[in-house]
Amino acid sequence: MHALSALLLAIVLQQAAPPVCYVRHFAEVRYRAPGYDHLVHIVSGCDFPLRCVVRTDVNPNLVPADVPPLGHVEVLTWRASPAYVFTYSVVCAPA
């Protein structure tokens, strides 16, 4: 009887577990004369859309990005920058 109870409990816990969701992001710099384009890639492993904002040390203004479920977006934060390095931050929430 204990084995059956444990199996039922495992099934209930599995159904009650929240969906797995992750967000990855990374920076890219592309040379384009006369400077460098700064891009931030956002990759969603979520089953729902995300609304994200990106900020960099070169462009402190918030750049919005809508990411579809299980999608990937490329956010251009600066075009033709003289800087070939930058730091960034990304904040996302369910849309």
Order of alpha helices (4+ residues) and beta strands (2+ residues): alpha-beta-beta-beta-beta-beta-beta
